[in-house]
Amino acid sequence: MPASSVHIFPGDHPALATRVRSKLEARITELSGHVGAGLAQDWGDYKSRTGYIAGLMEAVLICEQAEKELNE
């Protein structure tokens, strides 16, 4: 993996990473509620849902890294 997988472009709004992170976190909360409520149809569906949540969590980490870089 490269030293930084986040690229900040000159035209990006400074609050973009914060806003995207907030929306991702809201979606994680929603999907976690679905899993917690037992909405998965079977083991495969459960694994798919939890994998999707894990991917969103990775995206949140990338947003946090971008916010850190913007504040440097």
VMD Tcl script that builds the backbone (N, CA, C; Angstrom):
set m [mol new atoms 216]
animate dup $m
set s [atomselect $m all]
$s set {name element resname resid chain x y z} {
  {N N MET 1 A 0.840 -1.173 0.000}
  {CA C MET 1 A 0.000 0.000 0.000}
  {C C MET 1 A 0.890 1.242 0.000}
  {N N PRO 2 A 0.553 2.246 -0.821}
  {CA C PRO 2 A 1.364 3.454 -0.843}
  {C C PRO 2 A 1.312 4.172 0.503}
  {N N ALA 3 A 2.263 5.092 0.697}
  {CA C ALA 3 A 2.328 5.841 1.949}
  {C C ALA 3 A 1.010 6.545 2.239}
  {N N SER 4 A 0.358 7.072 1.234}
  {CA C SER 4 A -0.927 7.736 1.420}
  {C C SER 4 A -1.846 7.353 0.274}
  {N N SER 5 A -2.998 6.778 0.612}
  {CA C SER 5 A -3.959 6.415 -0.418}
  {C C SER 5 A -4.981 7.520 -0.615}
  {N N VAL 6 A -4.819 8.638 0.103}
  {CA C VAL 6 A -5.750 9.753 0.013}
  {C C VAL 6 A -5.091 10.883 -0.764}
  {N N HIS 7 A -5.796 11.383 -1.741}
  {CA C HIS 7 A -5.296 12.492 -2.537}
  {C C HIS 7 A -6.251 13.664 -2.380}
  {N N ILE 8 A -5.742 14.781 -1.937}
  {CA C ILE 8 A -6.543 15.982 -1.775}
  {C C ILE 8 A -6.318 16.852 -3.001}
  {N N PHE 9 A -7.396 17.199 -3.666}
  {CA C PHE 9 A -7.297 18.008 -4.870}
  {C C PHE 9 A -7.537 19.475 -4.523}
  {N N PRO 10 A -6.923 20.384 -5.238}
  {CA C PRO 10 A -7.028 21.814 -4.916}
  {C C PRO 10 A -8.468 22.323 -4.831}
  {N N GLY 11 A -9.385 21.770 -5.605}
  {CA C GLY 11 A -10.770 22.249 -5.607}
  {C C GLY 11 A -11.653 21.629 -4.549}
  {N N ASP 12 A -11.134 20.671 -3.783}
  {CA C ASP 12 A -11.948 20.018 -2.758}
  {C C ASP 12 A -12.303 20.989 -1.640}
  {N N HIS 13 A -13.532 20.938 -1.206}
  {CA C HIS 13 A -13.971 21.766 -0.096}
  {C C HIS 13 A -13.376 21.205 1.192}
  {N N PRO 14 A -12.888 22.043 2.087}
  {CA C PRO 14 A -12.246 21.559 3.316}
  {C C PRO 14 A -13.138 20.669 4.180}
  {N N ALA 15 A -14.444 20.863 4.111}
  {CA C ALA 15 A -15.352 20.079 4.948}
  {C C ALA 15 A -15.833 18.795 4.265}
  {N N LEU 16 A -15.338 18.523 3.077}
  {CA C LEU 16 A -15.817 17.364 2.321}
  {C C LEU 16 A -15.583 16.056 3.063}
  {N N ALA 17 A -14.382 15.836 3.555}
  {CA C ALA 17 A -14.081 14.586 4.247}
  {C C ALA 17 A -14.943 14.428 5.486}
  {N N THR 18 A -15.165 15.508 6.214}
  {CA C THR 18 A -16.000 15.457 7.418}
  {C C THR 18 A -17.430 15.097 7.072}
  {N N ARG 19 A -17.953 15.680 6.024}
  {CA C ARG 19 A -19.336 15.414 5.623}
  {C C ARG 19 A -19.504 13.978 5.132}
  {N N VAL 20 A -18.580 13.524 4.324}
  {CA C VAL 20 A -18.644 12.143 3.832}
  {C C VAL 20 A -18.535 11.165 5.001}
  {N N ARG 21 A -17.612 11.429 5.920}
  {CA C ARG 21 A -17.448 10.560 7.087}
  {C C ARG 21 A -18.739 10.485 7.894}
  {N N SER 22 A -19.381 11.607 8.086}
  {CA C SER 22 A -20.628 11.643 8.844}
  {C C SER 22 A -21.708 10.790 8.182}
  {N N LYS 23 A -21.825 10.894 6.874}
  {CA C LYS 23 A -22.819 10.103 6.147}
  {C C LYS 23 A -22.487 8.612 6.187}
  {N N LEU 24 A -21.215 8.278 6.084}
  {CA C LEU 24 A -20.806 6.874 6.173}
  {C C LEU 24 A -21.121 6.308 7.555}
  {N N GLU 25 A -20.848 7.086 8.596}
  {CA C GLU 25 A -21.122 6.621 9.952}
  {C C GLU 25 A -22.620 6.417 10.183}
  {N N ALA 26 A -23.444 7.280 9.610}
  {CA C ALA 26 A -24.893 7.111 9.727}
  {C C ALA 26 A -25.339 5.819 9.046}
  {N N ARG 27 A -24.760 5.529 7.905}
  {CA C ARG 27 A -25.116 4.296 7.173}
  {C C ARG 27 A -24.646 3.062 7.943}
  {N N ILE 28 A -23.465 3.141 8.553}
  {CA C ILE 28 A -22.962 2.032 9.369}
  {C C ILE 28 A -23.925 1.759 10.518}
  {N N THR 29 A -24.381 2.812 11.177}
  {CA C THR 29 A -25.319 2.668 12.287}
  {C C THR 29 A -26.611 2.007 11.812}
  {N N GLU 30 A -27.114 2.448 10.676}
  {CA C GLU 30 A -28.345 1.881 10.121}
  {C C GLU 30 A -28.180 0.391 9.808}
  {N N LEU 31 A -27.111 0.054 9.106}
  {CA C LEU 31 A -26.895 -1.338 8.716}
  {C C LEU 31 A -26.587 -2.224 9.918}
  {N N SER 32 A -25.886 -1.688 10.900}
  {CA C SER 32 A -25.615 -2.456 12.112}
  {C C SER 32 A -26.911 -2.773 12.837}
  {N N GLY 33 A -27.843 -1.837 12.812}
  {CA C GLY 33 A -29.161 -2.080 13.401}
  {C C GLY 33 A -29.897 -3.203 12.690}
  {N N HIS 34 A -29.758 -3.271 11.371}
  {CA C HIS 34 A -30.384 -4.352 10.602}
  {C C HIS 34 A -29.810 -5.706 11.013}
  {N N VAL 35 A -28.489 -5.764 11.131}
  {CA C VAL 35 A -27.833 -7.013 11.511}
  {C C VAL 35 A -28.244 -7.389 12.937}
  {N N GLY 36 A -28.250 -6.404 13.836}
  {CA C GLY 36 A -28.624 -6.648 15.223}
  {C C GLY 36 A -30.064 -7.099 15.380}
  {N N ALA 37 A -30.924 -6.669 14.463}
  {CA C ALA 37 A -32.334 -7.044 14.514}
  {C C ALA 37 A -32.581 -8.414 13.887}
  {N N GLY 38 A -31.530 -9.031 13.371}
  {CA C GLY 38 A -31.675 -10.367 12.796}
  {C C GLY 38 A -32.314 -10.388 11.424}
  {N N LEU 39 A -32.092 -9.355 10.631}
  {CA C LEU 39 A -32.710 -9.291 9.312}
  {C C LEU 39 A -31.992 -10.119 8.249}
  {N N ALA 40 A -30.834 -10.655 8.576}
  {CA C ALA 40 A -30.120 -11.496 7.605}
  {C C ALA 40 A -30.920 -12.770 7.349}
  {N N GLN 41 A -30.982 -13.163 6.093}
  {CA C GLN 41 A -31.771 -14.342 5.700}
  {C C GLN 41 A -31.072 -15.656 6.034}
  {N N ASP 42 A -29.746 -15.652 5.940}
  {CA C ASP 42 A -28.969 -16.854 6.209}
  {C C ASP 42 A -27.537 -16.445 6.521}
  {N N TRP 43 A -26.667 -17.443 6.719}
  {CA C TRP 43 A -25.278 -17.158 7.082}
  {C C TRP 43 A -24.568 -16.349 5.993}
  {N N GLY 44 A -24.789 -16.680 4.753}
  {CA C GLY 44 A -24.167 -15.962 3.650}
  {C C GLY 44 A -24.597 -14.497 3.614}
  {N N ASP 45 A -25.881 -14.257 3.841}
  {CA C ASP 45 A -26.394 -12.890 3.874}
  {C C ASP 45 A -25.793 -12.123 5.054}
  {N N TYR 46 A -25.666 -12.779 6.197}
  {CA C TYR 46 A -25.062 -12.160 7.378}
  {C C TYR 46 A -23.611 -11.757 7.091}
  {N N LYS 47 A -22.857 -12.693 6.492}
  {CA C LYS 47 A -21.461 -12.401 6.166}
  {C C LYS 47 A -21.360 -11.249 5.174}
  {N N SER 48 A -22.247 -11.216 4.205}
  {CA C SER 48 A -22.250 -10.142 3.215}
  {C C SER 48 A -22.535 -8.798 3.881}
  {N N ARG 49 A -23.532 -8.770 4.746}
  {CA C ARG 49 A -23.896 -7.531 5.438}
  {C C ARG 49 A -22.762 -7.037 6.332}
  {N N THR 50 A -22.167 -7.949 7.088}
  {CA C THR 50 A -21.078 -7.532 7.977}
  {C C THR 50 A -19.839 -7.123 7.173}
  {N N GLY 51 A -19.628 -7.749 6.034}
  {CA C GLY 51 A -18.528 -7.344 5.156}
  {C C GLY 51 A -18.749 -5.957 4.589}
  {N N TYR 52 A -19.982 -5.652 4.248}
  {CA C TYR 52 A -20.330 -4.325 3.739}
  {C C TYR 52 A -20.064 -3.277 4.816}
  {N N ILE 53 A -20.451 -3.577 6.048}
  {CA C ILE 53 A -20.207 -2.665 7.167}
  {C C ILE 53 A -18.704 -2.474 7.368}
  {N N ALA 54 A -17.944 -3.544 7.285}
  {CA C ALA 54 A -16.488 -3.444 7.441}
  {C C ALA 54 A -15.886 -2.546 6.356}
  {N N GLY 55 A -16.383 -2.646 5.138}
  {CA C GLY 55 A -15.905 -1.791 4.052}
  {C C GLY 55 A -16.214 -0.328 4.310}
  {N N LEU 56 A -17.408 -0.056 4.829}
  {CA C LEU 56 A -17.764 1.322 5.164}
  {C C LEU 56 A -16.878 1.851 6.288}
  {N N MET 57 A -16.542 0.994 7.238}
  {CA C MET 57 A -15.664 1.403 8.333}
  {C C MET 57 A -14.273 1.758 7.801}
  {N N GLU 58 A -13.808 1.025 6.814}
  {CA C GLU 58 A -12.526 1.341 6.183}
  {C C GLU 58 A -12.602 2.698 5.495}
  {N N ALA 59 A -13.725 2.981 4.853}
  {CA C ALA 59 A -13.908 4.276 4.210}
  {C C ALA 59 A -13.884 5.409 5.244}
  {N N VAL 60 A -14.457 5.165 6.421}
  {CA C VAL 60 A -14.417 6.165 7.494}
  {C C VAL 60 A -12.969 6.437 7.899}
  {N N LEU 61 A -12.167 5.405 7.996}
  {CA C LEU 61 A -10.761 5.586 8.345}
  {C C LEU 61 A -10.038 6.417 7.286}
  {N N ILE 62 A -10.363 6.210 6.032}
  {CA C ILE 62 A -9.760 6.993 4.953}
  {C C ILE 62 A -10.188 8.458 5.064}
  {N N CYS 63 A -11.444 8.699 5.396}
  {CA C CYS 63 A -11.913 10.079 5.588}
  {C C CYS 63 A -11.192 10.739 6.754}
  {N N GLU 64 A -11.001 9.991 7.835}
  {CA C GLU 64 A -10.288 10.540 8.985}
  {C C GLU 64 A -8.857 10.900 8.610}
  {N N GLN 65 A -8.230 10.070 7.783}
  {CA C GLN 65 A -6.874 10.360 7.319}
  {C C GLN 65 A -6.880 11.631 6.467}
  {N N ALA 66 A -7.879 11.786 5.613}
  {CA C ALA 66 A -7.968 12.977 4.770}
  {C C ALA 66 A -8.175 14.226 5.630}
  {N N GLU 67 A -9.016 14.124 6.659}
  {CA C GLU 67 A -9.231 15.258 7.552}
  {C C GLU 67 A -7.930 15.644 8.242}
  {N N LYS 68 A -7.178 14.649 8.668}
  {CA C LYS 68 A -5.891 14.910 9.328}
  {C C LYS 68 A -4.946 15.631 8.383}
  {N N GLU 69 A -4.882 15.166 7.130}
  {CA C GLU 69 A -4.008 15.800 6.151}
  {C C GLU 69 A -4.438 17.226 5.858}
  {N N LEU 70 A -5.754 17.484 5.835}
  {CA C LEU 70 A -6.245 18.835 5.588}
  {C C LEU 70 A -5.890 19.774 6.725}
  {N N ASN 71 A -5.792 19.245 7.936}
  {CA C ASN 71 A -5.519 20.070 9.106}
  {C C ASN 71 A -4.036 20.268 9.369}
  {N N GLU 72 A -3.185 19.632 8.583}
  {CA C GLU 72 A -1.730 19.770 8.784}
  {C C GLU 72 A -1.223 21.050 8.184}
}
mol reanalyze $m
mol bondsrecalc $m
mol representation Tube
mol addrep $m
